[in-house]
């Protein structure tokens, strides 16, 4: 083949990406991991591949697991995965860990806690760093969900960063939201402040062997009785369950409740509404990320000039923002 006939680098990358997509659809573990890394890194050639993967996704039950730090989310996710596997389902897990504000690194310790799943071919665990993203999820979390979904995993659990007062993005990213609380972690008013009552489809009080676990469950039930359960759920009654993941207590009941909620979503038509809301959130966030990256890439000098003018009070932040938007090349 002559030099002129050699395939271009772009076509070679596309061919490689197409081959990787085919392997992902076949459930090849190595290809799944590689595609996740490409999606997380934001490689340009991954966009076309992810679009193809998206066309094959849409079958998995996506479960969001969230709660305060120290509530035992990782241990609960591991126990739940084993319960779902016992029913013959393939389980994907995305564990999101916070990144350092200074170094940008993350420990990704959730993978260590789920070591019992490492030898199970029907389970795939992926740790992801937030890399500065707020809301409790990493930017590529939902792309990773698509990859596991298209690869044939029946259930995909997304464990968020330990939830704060505004880290509730999981409510717009999953079909079923499980909020984990632990006894003795503080004032129940914190649950209201964090918006936890509004987003939960199922409440779980972990570490049920502790003496004050029942009191925590009773407090949650009392707050739900006051109508603090958030949006309309098409007749779904938010439940409060007790569990002890280390002992295995309450895990079967939790898995059954999750399945019951998914069936409710299908029966009432709410599942299609949730999927549409998830898609809307993804599109809007992609636009936000694109604009942010273009500001960094194309407008650095203009931004510095606008900062100088704003610093001397020549213009205000709003006017500076408008000028920056007008010069963006989208």
C-alpha contacts under 8 A as a table, 3 or more apart, distances in Angstrom:
res1	aa1	res2	aa2	distance
1	X	5	X	5.94
1	X	6	X	6.55
2	X	5	X	5.21
2	X	6	X	6.49
3	X	6	X	5.36
7	X	11	X	6.30
7	X	12	X	6.45
8	X	11	X	5.29
8	X	12	X	6.19
9	X	12	X	5.02
9	X	13	X	6.14
10	X	13	X	5.18
10	X	14	X	6.23
11	X	14	X	4.96
11	X	15	X	6.13
12	X	15	X	5.12
12	X	16	X	6.22
13	X	16	X	5.06
13	X	17	X	6.08
13	X	45	X	6.78
14	X	17	X	5.00
14	X	18	X	6.06
14	X	45	X	6.57
15	X	18	X	5.09
15	X	19	X	6.20
16	X	19	X	5.11
16	X	20	X	6.21
17	X	20	X	5.00
17	X	21	X	6.20
17	X	45	X	7.08
17	X	46	X	7.02
17	X	49	X	6.01
18	X	21	X	5.11
18	X	22	X	6.39
18	X	49	X	6.53
19	X	22	X	5.19
19	X	23	X	6.40
20	X	23	X	5.04
20	X	24	X	6.14
20	X	31	X	5.83
20	X	35	X	7.27
21	X	24	X	4.98
21	X	25	X	6.24
21	X	31	X	7.77
21	X	35	X	7.89
21	X	49	X	6.33
21	X	52	X	7.54
21	X	53	X	6.77
22	X	25	X	5.18
22	X	26	X	6.39
23	X	26	X	4.98
23	X	27	X	6.38
23	X	28	X	5.39
23	X	31	X	5.93
23	X	32	X	7.76
24	X	27	X	5.03
24	X	28	X	5.48
24	X	29	X	7.53
24	X	31	X	5.51
24	X	32	X	5.24
24	X	35	X	7.85
24	X	147	X	7.31
24	X	150	X	7.35
24	X	151	X	5.45
25	X	28	X	7.60
25	X	53	X	7.88
25	X	150	X	5.85
25	X	151	X	4.69
25	X	152	X	7.28
26	X	151	X	6.39
27	X	31	X	7.94
27	X	32	X	7.17
27	X	151	X	4.81
27	X	152	X	6.70
28	X	31	X	5.38
28	X	32	X	6.19
28	X	151	X	7.96
29	X	32	X	5.09
29	X	33	X	6.31
30	X	33	X	5.23
30	X	34	X	6.24
31	X	34	X	5.04
31	X	35	X	6.04
32	X	35	X	5.25
32	X	36	X	6.23
32	X	147	X	6.84
32	X	148	X	7.48
32	X	151	X	7.58
33	X	36	X	5.15
33	X	37	X	6.32
34	X	37	X	5.10
34	X	38	X	6.28
35	X	38	X	5.07
35	X	39	X	6.12
35	X	46	X	7.69
35	X	147	X	7.58
36	X	39	X	5.12
36	X	40	X	6.04
36	X	143	X	7.72
36	X	144	X	5.81
36	X	147	X	7.18
37	X	40	X	5.06
37	X	41	X	6.06
38	X	41	X	5.10
38	X	42	X	6.07
38	X	43	X	5.67
38	X	46	X	6.15
39	X	42	X	5.09
39	X	43	X	6.63
39	X	46	X	6.07
39	X	47	X	7.78
39	X	50	X	7.59
39	X	140	X	6.44
39	X	143	X	6.75
39	X	144	X	7.49
40	X	139	X	7.56
40	X	140	X	5.23
42	X	46	X	6.99
42	X	47	X	7.93
43	X	46	X	5.40
43	X	47	X	7.43
44	X	47	X	5.84
45	X	48	X	6.14
45	X	49	X	6.97
46	X	49	X	4.99
46	X	50	X	5.87
47	X	50	X	5.13
47	X	51	X	6.20
48	X	51	X	5.08
48	X	52	X	6.47
49	X	52	X	5.20
49	X	53	X	6.26
50	X	53	X	4.87
50	X	54	X	5.97
50	X	143	X	7.32
50	X	147	X	7.92
51	X	54	X	5.07
51	X	55	X	6.57
52	X	55	X	5.26
52	X	56	X	6.92
53	X	56	X	5.29
53	X	57	X	6.38
53	X	146	X	6.75
53	X	147	X	6.44
53	X	150	X	6.09
54	X	57	X	5.04
54	X	58	X	7.64
54	X	146	X	5.95
54	X	147	X	7.75
54	X	150	X	7.29
55	X	58	X	7.92
56	X	149	X	7.92
56	X	150	X	5.17
57	X	60	X	7.56
57	X	146	X	5.62
57	X	147	X	7.51
57	X	149	X	5.18
57	X	150	X	4.43
58	X	146	X	7.58
58	X	149	X	6.72
58	X	150	X	7.63
59	X	149	X	6.48
59	X	150	X	7.91
59	X	154	X	7.21
60	X	149	X	5.38
60	X	152	X	7.85
60	X	153	X	6.45
60	X	154	X	4.72
60	X	155	X	5.32
60	X	156	X	6.56
61	X	154	X	6.37
61	X	155	X	4.88
61	X	156	X	6.19
61	X	175	X	6.75
61	X	176	X	8.00
61	X	262	X	7.38
62	X	145	X	7.82
62	X	155	X	6.11
62	X	156	X	4.87
62	X	157	X	5.89
62	X	158	X	7.41
62	X	174	X	5.06
62	X	175	X	5.38
62	X	176	X	6.67
63	X	155	X	7.46
63	X	156	X	6.17
63	X	157	X	4.69
63	X	158	X	6.15
63	X	174	X	5.45
63	X	175	X	5.95
63	X	176	X	4.87
63	X	177	X	5.99
63	X	178	X	7.31
64	X	157	X	5.86
64	X	158	X	4.88
64	X	159	X	6.14
64	X	160	X	7.49
64	X	170	X	6.07
64	X	171	X	7.66
64	X	173	X	7.59
64	X	174	X	5.43
64	X	175	X	7.48
64	X	176	X	6.12
64	X	177	X	4.74
64	X	178	X	5.96
65	X	73	X	6.96
65	X	77	X	7.63
65	X	157	X	6.93
65	X	158	X	5.95
65	X	159	X	4.73
65	X	160	X	6.42
65	X	177	X	6.25
65	X	178	X	4.95
65	X	179	X	6.02
65	X	180	X	7.20
66	X	73	X	6.99
66	X	159	X	5.99
66	X	160	X	5.38
66	X	161	X	7.37
66	X	162	X	6.86
66	X	163	X	6.47
66	X	170	X	7.78
66	X	177	X	7.66
66	X	178	X	6.37
66	X	179	X	5.00
66	X	180	X	6.05
67	X	71	X	6.60
67	X	73	X	7.11
67	X	160	X	7.90
67	X	162	X	5.83
67	X	163	X	5.28
67	X	179	X	5.25
67	X	180	X	4.72
67	X	181	X	6.05
67	X	196	X	7.91
68	X	71	X	5.81
68	X	162	X	4.85
68	X	163	X	4.97
68	X	164	X	7.05
68	X	180	X	7.31
68	X	181	X	6.75
69	X	72	X	7.73
69	X	161	X	7.84
69	X	162	X	4.42
69	X	163	X	6.88
70	X	73	X	7.68
70	X	162	X	7.90
70	X	182	X	7.66
71	X	180	X	6.30
71	X	181	X	5.60
71	X	182	X	4.86
71	X	206	X	6.64
71	X	207	X	7.99
72	X	75	X	5.46
72	X	76	X	6.17
72	X	180	X	7.63
72	X	182	X	7.63
72	X	206	X	6.76
72	X	207	X	7.71
73	X	76	X	5.09
73	X	77	X	6.08
73	X	159	X	7.22
73	X	180	X	6.60
74	X	77	X	5.05
74	X	78	X	6.22
74	X	110	X	6.21
74	X	113	X	6.57
74	X	114	X	7.08
74	X	159	X	7.41
75	X	78	X	5.17
75	X	79	X	6.32
75	X	113	X	6.82
75	X	114	X	7.24
75	X	245	X	6.14
75	X	246	X	7.17
76	X	79	X	5.12
76	X	80	X	6.06
76	X	206	X	7.98
76	X	245	X	5.23
77	X	80	X	5.01
77	X	81	X	6.04
77	X	157	X	7.59
77	X	159	X	7.66
78	X	81	X	5.15
78	X	82	X	6.46
78	X	114	X	5.76
78	X	116	X	7.81
78	X	117	X	7.32
79	X	82	X	5.23
79	X	83	X	6.39
79	X	245	X	5.96
79	X	246	X	7.89
79	X	248	X	7.14
79	X	251	X	6.87
80	X	83	X	4.97
80	X	84	X	6.25
80	X	251	X	6.37
80	X	252	X	7.99
80	X	254	X	7.99
80	X	255	X	6.55
81	X	84	X	5.18
81	X	85	X	6.06
81	X	91	X	6.30
81	X	123	X	7.75
82	X	85	X	4.99
82	X	86	X	6.18
82	X	117	X	7.98
83	X	86	X	5.17
83	X	87	X	6.94
83	X	251	X	7.27
83	X	252	X	6.61
83	X	255	X	6.91
84	X	87	X	5.35
84	X	88	X	6.88
84	X	89	X	5.80
84	X	90	X	7.64
84	X	91	X	7.17
84	X	255	X	7.17
85	X	88	X	5.02
85	X	89	X	5.07
85	X	90	X	6.25
85	X	91	X	6.90
85	X	122	X	7.33
85	X	123	X	7.99
86	X	89	X	7.41
89	X	122	X	7.62
89	X	153	X	7.47
89	X	154	X	5.81
89	X	155	X	7.16
90	X	122	X	4.85
90	X	123	X	5.97
90	X	152	X	7.52
90	X	153	X	4.84
90	X	154	X	5.32
90	X	155	X	6.48
91	X	122	X	6.33
91	X	123	X	4.85
91	X	124	X	6.55
91	X	153	X	5.56
91	X	154	X	6.15
91	X	155	X	4.92
91	X	156	X	5.83
91	X	157	X	7.63
92	X	123	X	5.68
92	X	124	X	4.79
92	X	125	X	6.05
92	X	148	X	6.26
92	X	153	X	6.11
92	X	154	X	7.91
92	X	155	X	6.18
92	X	156	X	4.51
92	X	157	X	6.23
93	X	123	X	7.64
93	X	124	X	6.09
93	X	125	X	4.70
93	X	126	X	6.13
93	X	156	X	5.66
93	X	157	X	4.82
93	X	158	X	5.96
93	X	159	X	7.57
94	X	125	X	6.09
94	X	126	X	4.94
94	X	127	X	5.84
94	X	128	X	7.11
94	X	141	X	7.37
94	X	144	X	7.72
94	X	145	X	7.72
94	X	156	X	7.53
94	X	157	X	6.22
94	X	158	X	4.76
94	X	159	X	6.13
95	X	110	X	6.28
95	X	111	X	7.51
95	X	125	X	7.48
95	X	126	X	6.17
95	X	127	X	4.68
95	X	128	X	6.14
95	X	158	X	6.04
95	X	159	X	4.80
95	X	160	X	6.49
96	X	108	X	7.67
96	X	127	X	5.83
96	X	128	X	4.82
96	X	129	X	5.73
96	X	130	X	6.58
96	X	136	X	7.55
96	X	137	X	6.19
96	X	138	X	6.49
96	X	158	X	7.61
96	X	159	X	6.04
96	X	160	X	5.19
96	X	161	X	5.54
97	X	106	X	6.58
97	X	107	X	7.35
97	X	108	X	5.66
97	X	109	X	7.63
97	X	110	X	7.49
97	X	127	X	7.14
97	X	128	X	6.12
97	X	129	X	5.00
97	X	130	X	6.26
97	X	160	X	7.31
97	X	161	X	5.41
98	X	106	X	6.15
98	X	129	X	5.75
98	X	130	X	5.33
98	X	131	X	7.45
98	X	161	X	6.09
99	X	104	X	5.33
99	X	105	X	5.25
99	X	106	X	4.59
99	X	107	X	7.95
99	X	129	X	5.68
99	X	130	X	5.60
99	X	131	X	5.43
99	X	132	X	6.50
100	X	103	X	5.49
100	X	104	X	4.68
100	X	105	X	5.38
100	X	106	X	6.22
101	X	104	X	5.71
101	X	132	X	7.15
104	X	131	X	6.20
104	X	132	X	7.57
105	X	129	X	7.67
105	X	131	X	7.72
106	X	129	X	5.91
108	X	111	X	6.42
108	X	112	X	7.93
108	X	127	X	5.85
108	X	128	X	6.94
108	X	129	X	7.02
109	X	112	X	5.24
109	X	113	X	6.70
110	X	113	X	5.11
110	X	114	X	6.42
110	X	127	X	6.87
111	X	114	X	5.14
111	X	115	X	6.42
111	X	125	X	6.96
111	X	126	X	7.33
111	X	127	X	6.25
112	X	115	X	5.30
113	X	116	X	7.92
114	X	117	X	5.83
114	X	118	X	7.36
115	X	118	X	5.32
116	X	119	X	7.20
117	X	120	X	5.46
117	X	123	X	6.60
117	X	125	X	8.00
118	X	121	X	7.96
118	X	123	X	7.64
118	X	124	X	7.93
118	X	125	X	7.90
120	X	123	X	5.60
121	X	124	X	7.48
128	X	138	X	6.60
128	X	141	X	7.73
129	X	138	X	6.14
130	X	133	X	5.18
130	X	134	X	7.44
130	X	136	X	7.53
130	X	137	X	6.11
130	X	138	X	4.15
130	X	139	X	6.94
131	X	138	X	6.87
133	X	136	X	7.59
133	X	137	X	6.86
133	X	138	X	5.89
133	X	139	X	6.35
134	X	137	X	6.88
134	X	138	X	7.92
134	X	167	X	6.88
135	X	166	X	6.37
135	X	167	X	3.86
135	X	168	X	5.69
135	X	169	X	4.98
135	X	170	X	7.73
136	X	160	X	5.22
136	X	161	X	4.81
136	X	162	X	7.18
136	X	163	X	6.44
136	X	167	X	4.86
136	X	168	X	6.65
136	X	169	X	6.37
136	X	170	X	7.21
137	X	141	X	6.42
137	X	160	X	5.78
137	X	161	X	6.73
137	X	169	X	6.88
137	X	170	X	7.13
138	X	141	X	5.24
139	X	142	X	7.64
140	X	143	X	5.21
140	X	144	X	6.19
141	X	144	X	5.13
141	X	145	X	6.33
142	X	145	X	4.76
142	X	146	X	6.27
142	X	173	X	7.16
142	X	282	X	7.91
143	X	146	X	5.06
143	X	147	X	6.40
144	X	147	X	5.05
144	X	148	X	6.39
145	X	148	X	5.30
145	X	149	X	5.99
145	X	156	X	6.72
146	X	149	X	4.91
146	X	150	X	5.95
147	X	150	X	5.25
147	X	151	X	6.06
148	X	151	X	4.99
148	X	152	X	6.59
148	X	153	X	5.66
148	X	156	X	7.19
149	X	152	X	5.50
149	X	153	X	5.30
149	X	154	X	7.03
149	X	155	X	7.95
149	X	156	X	7.32
150	X	153	X	7.38
153	X	156	X	6.85
158	X	174	X	7.97
160	X	163	X	7.21
160	X	170	X	7.35
163	X	166	X	7.64
163	X	167	X	5.33
163	X	168	X	7.27
163	X	194	X	7.66
164	X	167	X	5.24
164	X	194	X	6.10
165	X	168	X	7.97
165	X	193	X	6.03
165	X	194	X	3.83
165	X	195	X	6.88
166	X	194	X	6.14
166	X	195	X	7.43
167	X	170	X	7.89
167	X	194	X	7.69
168	X	171	X	5.82
168	X	194	X	7.99
168	X	195	X	7.33
168	X	196	X	7.77
168	X	199	X	7.49
169	X	172	X	5.55
169	X	173	X	6.66
170	X	173	X	4.81
170	X	174	X	6.12
170	X	177	X	7.52
171	X	174	X	6.23
171	X	177	X	6.66
171	X	199	X	5.79
172	X	274	X	7.76
172	X	277	X	6.52
172	X	278	X	5.12
172	X	281	X	6.59
173	X	278	X	5.24
173	X	281	X	7.86
174	X	177	X	6.60
174	X	274	X	7.94
174	X	278	X	7.35
175	X	262	X	7.48
175	X	271	X	7.00
175	X	274	X	6.43
175	X	275	X	7.43
176	X	201	X	6.28
176	X	202	X	7.96
176	X	258	X	7.08
176	X	261	X	7.08
176	X	262	X	6.99
177	X	199	X	6.77
177	X	200	X	5.20
177	X	201	X	5.22
177	X	202	X	6.47
178	X	200	X	5.74
178	X	201	X	6.12
178	X	202	X	4.88
178	X	203	X	5.87
178	X	204	X	7.05
179	X	196	X	6.99
179	X	200	X	5.67
179	X	201	X	7.87
179	X	202	X	6.39
179	X	203	X	5.02
179	X	204	X	6.13
180	X	203	X	6.14
180	X	204	X	4.85
180	X	205	X	5.91
180	X	206	X	6.55
181	X	203	X	7.46
181	X	204	X	6.11
181	X	205	X	4.80
181	X	206	X	6.09
182	X	185	X	6.23
182	X	205	X	5.40
182	X	206	X	5.13
182	X	207	X	6.34
182	X	213	X	7.23
182	X	216	X	7.70
183	X	186	X	7.93
183	X	205	X	7.13
183	X	206	X	7.48
183	X	207	X	7.29
183	X	208	X	8.00
183	X	210	X	7.17
183	X	212	X	5.83
183	X	213	X	5.02
183	X	215	X	7.99
183	X	216	X	5.79
184	X	212	X	7.02
186	X	190	X	7.53
187	X	190	X	5.72
187	X	191	X	7.95
188	X	191	X	5.48
188	X	192	X	7.31
188	X	216	X	7.96
188	X	219	X	7.40
188	X	220	X	7.87
189	X	192	X	5.23
189	X	193	X	6.36
190	X	193	X	4.98
190	X	194	X	6.07
191	X	194	X	5.25
191	X	195	X	6.48
191	X	196	X	5.37
191	X	197	X	6.56
192	X	195	X	5.28
192	X	196	X	6.14
192	X	197	X	6.09
193	X	196	X	7.64
195	X	198	X	5.36
195	X	199	X	6.63
196	X	199	X	5.46
196	X	200	X	6.17
197	X	200	X	5.67
197	X	224	X	7.44
197	X	228	X	6.26
197	X	229	X	5.25
197	X	230	X	6.70
198	X	228	X	6.67
198	X	229	X	4.86
198	X	230	X	3.87
198	X	231	X	6.72
199	X	229	X	7.57
199	X	230	X	6.69
199	X	231	X	7.98
200	X	203	X	6.29
200	X	229	X	7.57
200	X	238	X	7.27
201	X	237	X	7.95
201	X	238	X	5.23
201	X	239	X	7.22
201	X	261	X	7.87
202	X	238	X	5.55
202	X	239	X	5.20
202	X	240	X	6.24
202	X	241	X	7.69
202	X	257	X	7.87
202	X	258	X	7.72
203	X	238	X	7.37
203	X	239	X	6.02
203	X	240	X	4.59
203	X	241	X	6.14
204	X	240	X	5.75
204	X	241	X	4.79
204	X	242	X	5.66
204	X	243	X	6.79
204	X	254	X	7.99
205	X	208	X	6.58
205	X	213	X	6.69
205	X	216	X	7.19
205	X	217	X	6.26
205	X	240	X	7.36
205	X	241	X	6.15
205	X	242	X	4.83
205	X	243	X	6.20
206	X	213	X	7.65
206	X	242	X	6.08
206	X	243	X	4.94
206	X	244	X	5.57
206	X	245	X	7.28
207	X	210	X	5.98
207	X	213	X	7.13
207	X	242	X	7.94
207	X	243	X	6.28
207	X	244	X	4.74
207	X	245	X	7.25
208	X	211	X	7.74
208	X	213	X	5.24
208	X	214	X	7.45
208	X	242	X	5.72
208	X	243	X	5.28
208	X	244	X	5.17
209	X	213	X	7.16
209	X	244	X	6.63
210	X	213	X	5.55
211	X	214	X	7.33
212	X	215	X	5.22
212	X	216	X	6.44
213	X	216	X	5.17
213	X	217	X	6.34
213	X	242	X	7.68
214	X	217	X	5.02
214	X	218	X	6.10
214	X	242	X	7.81
215	X	218	X	5.01
215	X	219	X	6.16
216	X	219	X	5.13
216	X	220	X	6.35
217	X	220	X	5.18
217	X	221	X	6.23
217	X	240	X	6.48
217	X	241	X	7.40
217	X	242	X	7.35
218	X	221	X	5.05
218	X	222	X	6.11
219	X	222	X	5.07
219	X	223	X	6.32
220	X	223	X	5.19
220	X	224	X	6.22
220	X	240	X	7.29
221	X	224	X	5.05
221	X	225	X	6.13
221	X	240	X	6.70
222	X	225	X	5.03
222	X	226	X	6.58
223	X	226	X	5.17
223	X	227	X	7.07
223	X	228	X	6.06
224	X	227	X	5.36
224	X	228	X	5.14
224	X	229	X	5.53
224	X	238	X	7.85
225	X	228	X	7.26
227	X	230	X	7.57
229	X	238	X	7.38
232	X	235	X	7.51
233	X	236	X	5.22
233	X	237	X	7.76
233	X	270	X	7.85
234	X	268	X	6.78
234	X	270	X	7.15
236	X	261	X	7.62
236	X	264	X	7.35
241	X	250	X	7.49
241	X	254	X	7.11
242	X	250	X	6.11
243	X	248	X	7.52
243	X	249	X	5.33
243	X	250	X	4.38
243	X	251	X	6.26
243	X	254	X	7.99
244	X	247	X	5.50
244	X	248	X	5.81
244	X	249	X	4.97
244	X	250	X	6.53
244	X	251	X	7.57
245	X	248	X	4.81
245	X	249	X	6.35
245	X	250	X	7.70
245	X	251	X	6.72
246	X	249	X	7.91
248	X	251	X	5.83
249	X	252	X	7.74
250	X	253	X	5.22
250	X	254	X	6.18
251	X	254	X	5.03
251	X	255	X	6.16
252	X	255	X	5.15
252	X	256	X	6.15
253	X	256	X	5.09
253	X	257	X	6.14
254	X	257	X	5.03
254	X	258	X	6.21
255	X	258	X	5.13
255	X	259	X	6.29
256	X	259	X	5.11
256	X	260	X	6.08
257	X	260	X	4.91
257	X	261	X	6.16
258	X	261	X	5.13
258	X	262	X	6.37
259	X	262	X	5.15
259	X	263	X	6.27
260	X	263	X	5.11
260	X	264	X	6.19
261	X	264	X	4.90
261	X	265	X	6.24
262	X	265	X	5.02
262	X	266	X	6.37
262	X	271	X	7.89
263	X	266	X	5.10
263	X	267	X	6.09
264	X	267	X	5.08
264	X	268	X	6.05
265	X	268	X	5.51
265	X	269	X	5.93
265	X	270	X	4.89
265	X	271	X	4.69
266	X	269	X	5.37
266	X	270	X	6.62
266	X	271	X	5.53
266	X	272	X	7.99
267	X	270	X	7.88
268	X	271	X	7.69
269	X	272	X	5.91
269	X	273	X	7.11
270	X	273	X	5.04
270	X	274	X	6.18
271	X	274	X	5.14
271	X	275	X	6.15
272	X	275	X	5.06
272	X	276	X	6.17
273	X	276	X	5.10
273	X	277	X	6.23
274	X	277	X	5.02
274	X	278	X	6.12
275	X	278	X	5.07
275	X	279	X	6.19
276	X	279	X	5.05
276	X	280	X	6.20
277	X	280	X	5.06
277	X	281	X	6.25
278	X	281	X	5.18
278	X	282	X	6.29
279	X	282	X	5.08
279	X	283	X	6.25
280	X	283	X	5.26
280	X	284	X	6.24
281	X	284	X	5.29
281	X	285	X	6.07
282	X	285	X	5.20
282	X	286	X	6.04
283	X	286	X	5.13
283	X	287	X	6.33
284	X	287	X	5.14
284	X	288	X	6.30
285	X	288	X	4.94
285	X	289	X	6.13
286	X	289	X	5.10
286	X	290	X	6.08
287	X	290	X	5.07
287	X	291	X	6.19
288	X	291	X	5.25
288	X	292	X	6.15
289	X	292	X	5.05
289	X	293	X	6.11
290	X	293	X	5.20
290	X	294	X	6.16
291	X	294	X	5.12
291	X	295	X	6.22
291	X	328	X	7.98
291	X	330	X	7.51
292	X	295	X	5.21
292	X	296	X	6.46
293	X	296	X	5.10
293	X	297	X	6.11
294	X	297	X	4.93
294	X	298	X	5.55
294	X	299	X	7.20
294	X	328	X	7.09
294	X	329	X	7.43
294	X	330	X	7.48
295	X	298	X	5.55
295	X	299	X	4.92
295	X	300	X	6.70
295	X	324	X	7.98
295	X	328	X	7.05
296	X	299	X	6.09
296	X	300	X	5.78
297	X	300	X	6.69
298	X	328	X	7.42
298	X	329	X	7.70
299	X	302	X	5.16
299	X	303	X	5.81
299	X	324	X	7.46
299	X	327	X	7.95
299	X	328	X	7.32
300	X	303	X	5.09
300	X	304	X	6.27
301	X	304	X	5.14
301	X	305	X	6.36
302	X	305	X	5.06
302	X	306	X	6.15
302	X	324	X	7.39
303	X	306	X	5.04
303	X	307	X	6.03
303	X	324	X	7.12
304	X	307	X	5.02
304	X	308	X	6.28
305	X	308	X	5.13
305	X	309	X	6.46
306	X	309	X	5.10
306	X	310	X	6.04
306	X	320	X	5.92
307	X	310	X	5.03
307	X	311	X	5.86
307	X	320	X	7.92
308	X	311	X	5.11
308	X	312	X	6.46
309	X	312	X	5.31
309	X	313	X	6.30
309	X	314	X	5.14
309	X	315	X	5.98
310	X	313	X	4.83
310	X	314	X	5.67
310	X	315	X	5.01
310	X	316	X	5.64
310	X	317	X	6.52
310	X	320	X	7.29
311	X	314	X	7.53
312	X	315	X	7.91
313	X	316	X	6.49
315	X	319	X	6.30
315	X	320	X	6.64
316	X	319	X	5.41
316	X	320	X	6.24
317	X	320	X	5.06
317	X	321	X	6.09
318	X	321	X	5.09
318	X	322	X	6.31
319	X	322	X	5.12
319	X	323	X	6.34
320	X	323	X	5.22
320	X	324	X	6.24
321	X	324	X	5.07
321	X	325	X	6.20
322	X	325	X	5.13
322	X	326	X	6.24
323	X	326	X	5.19
323	X	327	X	6.62
324	X	327	X	5.46
324	X	328	X	6.49
325	X	328	X	5.26
